[in-house]
Amino acid sequence: MVLVTGGTGFIGSYIIRQLIEAGHQVRGIKRSGSVMPFYIPSDILSKVEWVDGDILDINSLEDAMEGMDSVIHSAAVVSFKGKDWDRMEKVNIEGTANVANIAIEKNIRRFVHVSSVAALGRTQSGERISEKKQWQDSSTNTHYAISKHKAEIEVWRAAAEGLNVVVVNPSTVLGFGDWNTSSCAIFKTVYNEFPYYTSGINGFVAVEDVARATVALLDSKIVNERFIINGENWSFQQLFNTIADGFHKKRPHRLATPALSALAWRAEKIKSLFTGAPSLLTRETAKIAQTKTYFDNSKLLSALPGFSFSSLEESISSSCKKYMAQQAG
């Protein structure tokens, strides 16, 4: 029996799908107002025991975790907007502490924490980041990164208290989902022919690969280890071009220098104030897009000999077809 927090979110819902397909019994905790993910087949979702709860509500967490063998904690707030920072810190840090504490109390056998490569910290020097990287305070770290780093501190504290922990650190996750939220918004931005690209480099991974790796680690005997889940390191220009080609849209054609990026995110902020539509481009995302960071996935591939990553190009092409079919009604 596996409890999944954040099961109606982008990564969590794909993890649930992988769990069900692998034969696990699954309980999903969701907030009362949550909407079921339309991109996961209904016959998968119907096999989940859904319970209402919130990771900030101790009583509901205790009830949800009763009788569980394992927990996959994927609930989190992902945002690069200043107005969300207080809530993000509360959910990501305090919420994770709550889940870990109750897991200890309920004698949970396995605890998998879905973190992020952001929790490892980011640099401007173009270094290759592995699981050995130590967190360093830096102006390149976003508020989201800081919240995920502090959440991990709570998880490792629980490990020191006897909880069997595995931490996964996905890079930027790509796939078919709600393109108004999370990293799925990248697809919508390119679909709308956003004209800018940057010279930055980042790690990207298909959401299905994140789910497969997470469940494989859950089923393993590995304890108290962390794993970067990263498919390929691409430039943002390569990513945007590949998505644009998948949509048969115009490729971004203007190189956004740091100075131009600063103007662009301010213009997008003003635009969103008038239209009410959220913008993918913020002060923090503009900063990320200028950095060059490479993520090393060799530890995961060594730990899971039968595991291999999907072609990022093929995953993007498949996602674009699904988004276009959705737009066509």
DRENMI-691821 format. One record per residue (C-alpha): z, x, y; residue number from 0; residue in three letters; chain. Coordinates in steps of 0.25 Angstrom, whole numbers. Each point is the difference from the previous one (the first is absolute). Layout:
BEGIN
    pz    px    py seq type mol
     Z     X     Y NUM  Ala   A
...
This chain:
BEGIN
    pz    px    py seq type mol
     0     0     0   0  Met   A
    -5     6    13   1  Val   A
     4    -5    14   2  Leu   A
   -10     3    11   3  Val   A
     4    -1    15   4  Thr   A
   -11    -2     9   5  Gly   A
    -8    -6   -11   6  Gly   A
    -9    -9    10   7  Thr   A
    -3    13     8   8  Gly   A
   -13     8    -1   9  Phe   A
     5    11   -10  10  Ile   A
    11    -8    -6  11  Gly   A
   -10   -11    -4  12  Ser   A
    -9    10    -7  13  Tyr   A
    12     6    -7  14  Ile   A
     4   -14    -5  15  Ile   A
   -14    -2    -5  16  Arg   A
     0    14    -8  17  Gln   A
    14    -4    -6  18  Leu   A
    -5   -13    -5  19  Ile   A
   -12     6    -6  20  Glu   A
     8    10    -6  21  Ala   A
     9   -10    -7  22  Gly   A
    12     1     8  23  His   A
     9   -12     4  24  Gln   A
     1    -1    15  25  Val   A
     9    -6    10  26  Arg   A
    -5     0    15  27  Gly   A
     9    -1    12  28  Ile   A
    -6    -7    12  29  Lys   A
     4    -6    13  30  Arg   A
     0   -15     0  31  Ser   A
   -12     0    10  32  Gly   A
    -8    10    -7  33  Ser   A
   -15    -3    -3  34  Val   A
    -5     4   -14  35  Met   A
   -11    11     1  36  Pro   A
   -13    -7    -2  37  Phe   A
    -7    13    -5  38  Tyr   A
     9     0   -13  39  Ile   A
    -5   -10   -11  40  Pro   A
     8   -13    -1  41  Ser   A
     2     2   -15  42  Asp   A
     7    13     3  43  Ile   A
     9    -6    11  44  Leu   A
     4   -12    -9  45  Ser   A
     6    10   -11  46  Lys   A
    10     5    10  47  Val   A
    14    -5     2  48  Glu   A
     1    -2    15  49  Trp   A
    13    -1     7  50  Val   A
     3    -1    14  51  Asp   A
     8    11     7  52  Gly   A
     0    11    10  53  Asp   A
     4    14    -1  54  Ile   A
     9    -1    12  55  Leu   A
     7   -11    -7  56  Asp   A
    10     6   -10  57  Ile   A
     3   -13    -8  58  Asn   A
   -14    -4    -2  59  Ser   A
    -3    15    -5  60  Leu   A
    12    -1   -10  61  Glu   A
    -6   -13    -6  62  Asp   A
   -14     6    -1  63  Ala   A
     4    12    -7  64  Met   A
     9    -7   -10  65  Glu   A
    -5     3   -14  66  Gly   A
   -11    10     4  67  Met   A
    -3    13    -7  68  Asp   A
    -8     7    11  69  Ser   A
    -3    -2    15  70  Val   A
   -12     4     8  71  Ile   A
     4     0    15  72  His   A
   -13    -2     8  73  Ser   A
     5    -8    11  74  Ala   A
    -2     6    14  75  Ala   A
    -5    -2    14  76  Val   A
   -12     8     4  77  Val   A
    -2     0    14  78  Ser   A
    -4    10    11  79  Phe   A
     3    -9    12  80  Lys   A
    12     2     8  81  Gly   A
     5   -15     0  82  Lys   A
     1     1   -15  83  Asp   A
     9    13    -1  84  Trp   A
    14    -6     0  85  Asp   A
    -4   -10   -11  86  Arg   A
    -8    11    -8  87  Met   A
    13     9     0  88  Glu   A
     9   -11    -4  89  Lys   A
    -9    -5   -12  90  Val   A
    -5    14    -4  91  Asn   A
    14     7     0  92  Ile   A
    11   -10    -1  93  Glu   A
    -9    -9    -9  94  Gly   A
    -2    12   -10  95  Thr   A
    15     4     1  96  Ala   A
     3   -14    -5  97  Asn   A
   -10     0   -11  98  Val   A
     5    13    -5  99  Ala   A
    14    -3     1 100  Asn   A
    -1   -13    -8 101  Ile   A
    -9     7   -10 102  Ala   A
    12     9    -3 103  Ile   A
     9   -12    -1 104  Glu   A
    -9    -7   -10 105  Lys   A
    -2    13    -8 106  Asn   A
   -15    -1     2 107  Ile   A
    -6    10   -10 108  Arg   A
   -12     4     8 109  Arg   A
    -2     0    15 110  Phe   A
   -14     3     6 111  Val   A
     0     1    15 112  His   A
   -14    -2     7 113  Val   A
     1    10    12 114  Ser   A
   -12     6     8 115  Ser   A
    -5    14     2 116  Val   A
     4    -3    14 117  Ala   A
    15     3    -5 118  Ala   A
    -4    14    -2 119  Leu   A
    -4     2    14 120  Gly   A
   -13     4     7 121  Arg   A
    -5    12     6 122  Thr   A
   -11     4    10 123  Gln   A
    -3    13    -7 124  Ser   A
    -9    -5   -11 125  Gly   A
     9     4   -12 126  Glu   A
     0    -5   -14 127  Arg   A
    12    -9    -2 128  Ile   A
     7     0   -14 129  Ser   A
    13    -7    -5 130  Glu   A
     7    13     4 131  Lys   A
    -2    -2    14 132  Lys   A
    13    -1     8 133  Gln   A
     1   -11    11 134  Trp   A
     0     6    14 135  Gln   A
     2    -7    13 136  Asp   A
   -14     0     7 137  Ser   A
    -7    -7    11 138  Ser   A
   -11    -3   -10 139  Thr   A
    10    -9    -8 140  Asn   A
    -2   -15     3 141  Thr   A
    12   -10     0 142  His   A
    -5    -5   -13 143  Tyr   A
     1    14    -6 144  Ala   A
    14     2     5 145  Ile   A
     4   -14    -6 146  Ser   A
    -6     4   -13 147  Lys   A
     7    13     0 148  His   A
    13    -6     2 149  Lys   A
    -2   -10   -10 150  Ala   A
    -3    11   -10 151  Glu   A
    14     6     4 152  Ile   A
     6   -13    -5 153  Glu   A
    -7     1   -13 154  Val   A
     3    14    -3 155  Trp   A
    15    -3     3 156  Arg   A
    -1   -11   -10 157  Ala   A
    -6    10   -10 158  Ala   A
    12     9     2 159  Ala   A
     9   -11    -3 160  Glu   A
    -7    -2   -14 161  Gly   A
   -12    -9     3 162  Leu   A
   -12     5    -8 163  Asn   A
   -11     1    11 164  Val   A
   -14     3     2 165  Val   A
    -7     0    14 166  Val   A
   -14    -2     2 167  Val   A
    -7     5    13 168  Asn   A
   -14    -7     2 169  Pro   A
    -9     5    10 170  Ser   A
    -8   -10     9 171  Thr   A
    -3   -11   -10 172  Val   A
   -13    -7     0 173  Leu   A
    -5   -13    -7 174  Gly   A
    -3   -14     1 175  Phe   A
    11    -8     6 176  Gly   A
     4    -7    13 177  Asp   A
    -8     8    10 178  Trp   A
     9    -5    11 179  Asn   A
    12     8    -5 180  Thr   A
     3    14    -5 181  Ser   A
   -10    10    -3 182  Ser   A
   -10   -11    -3 183  Cys   A
    -2    -1    15 184  Ala   A
    -9    12    -1 185  Ile   A
   -11    -8    -7 186  Phe   A
     1   -11    11 187  Lys   A
    -1    11    11 188  Thr   A
   -13     6    -6 189  Val   A
    -6   -13    -3 190  Tyr   A
     1    -4    15 191  Asn   A
    -7    13     3 192  Glu   A
    11     8     7 193  Phe   A
    -8    11     6 194  Pro   A
    10    12    -1 195  Tyr   A
     3    10   -10 196  Tyr   A
     9    13     0 197  Thr   A
    -1    13    -6 198  Ser   A
    13    -2    -7 199  Gly   A
     2     1   -15 200  Ile   A
    10    -8    -9 201  Asn   A
     2    -4   -14 202  Gly   A
    -5   -14    -6 203  Phe   A
     2    -7   -13 204  Val   A
    -4   -13    -7 205  Ala   A
    11   -10    -1 206  Val   A
    -4    -2   -14 207  Glu   A
     3    14    -3 208  Asp   A
    14    -1     7 209  Val   A
     3   -11    -9 210  Ala   A
    -4     7   -13 211  Arg   A
     7    12     4 212  Ala   A
    13    -7     4 213  Thr   A
     1    -8   -13 214  Val   A
    -4    12    -8 215  Ala   A
    12     8     6 216  Leu   A
     9   -13    -2 217  Leu   A
    -3     1   -15 218  Asp   A
     2    15    -1 219  Ser   A
    13     7    -2 220  Lys   A
    -1     8    13 221  Ile   A
    12     0     8 222  Val   A
     4     4    14 223  Asn   A
   -14     5     4 224  Glu   A
   -10    -4    11 225  Arg   A
   -15    -1    -1 226  Phe   A
   -11     0    10 227  Ile   A
   -10   -10    -3 228  Ile   A
   -13     4     7 229  Asn   A
   -14    -2    -4 230  Gly   A
    -8     9     9 231  Glu   A
     1     7    14 232  Asn   A
   -10    -5     9 233  Trp   A
    -4     1    15 234  Ser   A
     2   -13     7 235  Phe   A
   -15     1     4 236  Gln   A
    -3     0   -15 237  Gln   A
     9   -11    -3 238  Leu   A
    -6    -9    12 239  Phe   A
   -14     4    -4 240  Asn   A
     2    -4   -15 241  Thr   A
     6   -14     4 242  Ile   A
   -11    -2    11 243  Ala   A
   -10     3   -11 244  Asp   A
     7   -10   -10 245  Gly   A
    -1   -11    11 246  Phe   A
   -14     4     4 247  His   A
     6     2    14 248  Lys   A
    -3    10    11 249  Lys   A
     8    13    -2 250  Arg   A
    10     5    10 251  Pro   A
    -8     9    10 252  His   A
    10     5    10 253  Arg   A
     9    11    -2 254  Leu   A
    14    -3     5 255  Ala   A
     6    13     6 256  Thr   A
    15    -1     2 257  Pro   A
    -2    -3    15 258  Ala   A
   -10   -11    -4 259  Leu   A
     9    -6   -11 260  Ser   A
    11    -1    10 261  Ala   A
    -9    -8     9 262  Leu   A
    -5    -8   -12 263  Ala   A
    14    -5    -5 264  Trp   A
     4    -4    14 265  Arg   A
   -13    -8     1 266  Ala   A
     2    -7   -13 267  Glu   A
    15    -3     4 268  Lys   A
    -5    -7    12 269  Ile   A
   -11    -7    -8 270  Lys   A
    10    -5   -10 271  Ser   A
     9    -6    11 272  Leu   A
   -11    -9     5 273  Phe   A
    -6    -3   -14 274  Thr   A
    13    -1    -8 275  Gly   A
    -7     7   -11 276  Ala   A
     7    12    -6 277  Pro   A
    -6    14     2 278  Ser   A
     0    11   -11 279  Leu   A
    -1    10    11 280  Leu   A
    14     3     6 281  Thr   A
     6    13     6 282  Arg   A
     5     4   -13 283  Glu   A
   -12    -3    -8 284  Thr   A
    -9     7    10 285  Ala   A
    10    12    -2 286  Lys   A
    -2     0   -15 287  Ile   A
   -15    -1     1 288  Ala   A
     0    13     7 289  Gln   A
     8     8   -10 290  Thr   A
    -5     7   -13 291  Lys   A
     8    -2   -12 292  Thr   A
    -3     3   -15 293  Tyr   A
     8    -6   -11 294  Phe   A
     2     7   -13 295  Asp   A
    -1   -10   -12 296  Asn   A
     1    11   -11 297  Ser   A
    15    -3    -4 298  Lys   A
    -4   -15    -3 299  Leu   A
   -12     4    -9 300  Leu   A
     9    10    -7 301  Ser   A
    11   -10    -3 302  Ala   A
   -10   -11    -5 303  Leu   A
   -11     7    -8 304  Pro   A
    -8   -12    -3 305  Gly   A
     0    -5    15 306  Phe   A
   -12     3     9 307  Ser   A
    -4    -5    14 308  Phe   A
   -11   -10     3 309  Ser   A
   -12     4     8 310  Ser   A
     4    -3    14 311  Leu   A
   -14    -3     4 312  Glu   A
    -2   -10   -11 313  Glu   A
    14    -6     3 314  Ser   A
    -4    -2    14 315  Ile   A
   -14    -6    -3 316  Ser   A
     7   -10   -10 317  Ser   A
    10    -4    11 318  Ser   A
   -11    -2    10 319  Cys   A
    -8    -9    -9 320  Lys   A
    13    -8    -2 321  Lys   A
     3    -1    15 322  Tyr   A
   -14    -4     3 323  Met   A
     0   -11   -10 324  Ala   A
    13    -5     6 325  Gln   A
    -6     0    14 326  Gln   A
   -12    -8    -6 327  Ala   A
     9   -11    -5 328  Gly   A
